Amino acid sequence: MFVSLLPFERTSSKKHDFPFCSQWLPCGGFETPTWGFVGSDQMLILHLGGAELALCTLILTAMAQVAIQEDGEKTTALKDLLSRIDLDELMKKDEPPFTFPKTLEEFEYTFNENGQLRHIKTREPFMFNIREDLHRWNQKRYEALGELDATMDEPSSFIYLSPDALSNPSKLLVLIQGSGVVRAGQWARRLIINQDLNSGTQIPFITRAMEEGYSVMVLNPNENFLEVEKPPKSSPTEPSEEPVEKKERRDDREGKKRKEFYEKYRNPQKETETEQIPIRENSSSEEHVLYVWDHFVSKAAAKNVFIVAHSYGGLSFVELMNHRENEVRNKVCAVALTDSAHNLWLQETSKSTQDWMQEHCCNWVSSPEPLDTPLDSMLPDCPRVSAGTERHELTSWMSFDSIFRFFGEVLKVKEDEEEMSTNIVSTRSSALKSKHQDL
């Protein structure tokens, strides 16, 4: 037997077809196949005589076992390498940091002459999915844009007042938005970003109110906490000589946690842990409305107070009635609710409050019916009319003109009653004076 290294050239025999046979060579009177085995780009050719075939079989079996063992070792090494990969850190490299601009200009957005949010360069509406497959990052960017006017350094809240809010002797308009992420002066962030300022903010209400002689207070019932960063937790000192078995079990648990975290979030990035510090006497929408009433509205010079309350703001107003019923009845002329979330039964309102609301309130609710169409109410509640839209967030804007017409009518009735009462008193006074002169 002899061994030679030759380039592999596969041919086929006329007599038999051996898949790894290179050619047929004479050996000892027999035609013996030449067996080839791949090695790099050449074949190891073994020219075998009769008895050497058994030995060759043993060699092949041993080589196959060695190859299988090497594959197993490579697989184990690969698994060990994968187990050492920190999935959190790996995915952080793919997900941009949650660091966003601090001003609208830095976001490269502005409001055009129609009050619509548009990109400075492209003039396109706001784009949410600015980075594909990074939904969490896009959401954080969306929230950062909405929070531009709400950055607070101290645990305190704020409201907006017109210059004559406390001194106007005639009329005061109080605006209360709903719950959620909206801040002072906003009805719906979705409308601000995707539609325009008129429908999404309270600017049209403020402008028209001041044109008609109202002073204005804009409440901020959702600014209830100050978020501060939690101090980092000190990790326990690990023993210098930790048993190997214990370390392996701990590594397995941590690896499993990382894997579960990766499966749940495609792009995980650990965010800074924060804690909320409640703002004193303003830790809820209800507390805020009560606080503003006690410290501002009740001290305002206006004889006629009008309130517009959207969604959860309506519930907060009813809570104000529960705590300050007599003051509200004496100072408030009318209340316009837009798709209010209040419930007179669940909020346990008094019979006198229910009667007062039926006479002085009107609730414009989402409905397919035309604007101002009267709707039935199943509760002993204030009158309900259609806002002319089925979209909850649009009810305030769609009922804009109807609300100011409602306020004007209520004020006229009050002024007529006061004038009539004044005339009656004046007539009685004149009659008594004449009678006294006759006597």
ZIBEL-V411173 format. One record per run of one state. SS is the DSSP state (hx for helix, st for strand, lp for the rest). FROM is the first residue (numbers start at 1). TO is the last residue. If there is no record, write none. Layout:
ss:SS from:FROM to:TO
ss:SS from:FROM to:TO
This chain:
ss:lp from:1 to:1
ss:st from:2 to:6
ss:lp from:7 to:20
ss:st from:21 to:27
ss:lp from:28 to:29
ss:st from:30 to:39
ss:lp from:40 to:41
ss:st from:42 to:47
ss:lp from:48 to:51
ss:hx from:52 to:83
ss:lp from:84 to:86
ss:hx from:87 to:94
ss:lp from:95 to:108
ss:st from:109 to:111
ss:lp from:112 to:116
ss:st from:117 to:119
ss:lp from:120 to:134
ss:hx from:135 to:146
ss:lp from:147 to:159
ss:st from:160 to:161
ss:lp from:162 to:170
ss:st from:171 to:176
ss:lp from:177 to:185
ss:st from:186 to:186
ss:lp from:187 to:188
ss:hx from:189 to:194
ss:lp from:195 to:196
ss:hx from:197 to:200
ss:st from:201 to:201
ss:lp from:202 to:202
ss:hx from:203 to:211
ss:lp from:212 to:213
ss:st from:214 to:218
ss:lp from:219 to:224
ss:st from:225 to:229
ss:lp from:230 to:243
ss:hx from:244 to:264
ss:lp from:265 to:273
ss:st from:274 to:278
ss:lp from:279 to:284
ss:hx from:285 to:295
ss:lp from:296 to:296
ss:hx from:297 to:299
ss:lp from:300 to:303
ss:st from:304 to:310
ss:lp from:311 to:311
ss:hx from:312 to:323
ss:lp from:324 to:324
ss:hx from:325 to:331
ss:st from:332 to:338
ss:lp from:339 to:350
ss:hx from:351 to:360
ss:st from:361 to:365
ss:lp from:366 to:373
ss:st from:374 to:375
ss:lp from:376 to:382
ss:st from:383 to:386
ss:lp from:387 to:391
ss:hx from:392 to:398
ss:lp from:399 to:399
ss:hx from:400 to:438
ss:lp from:439 to:439
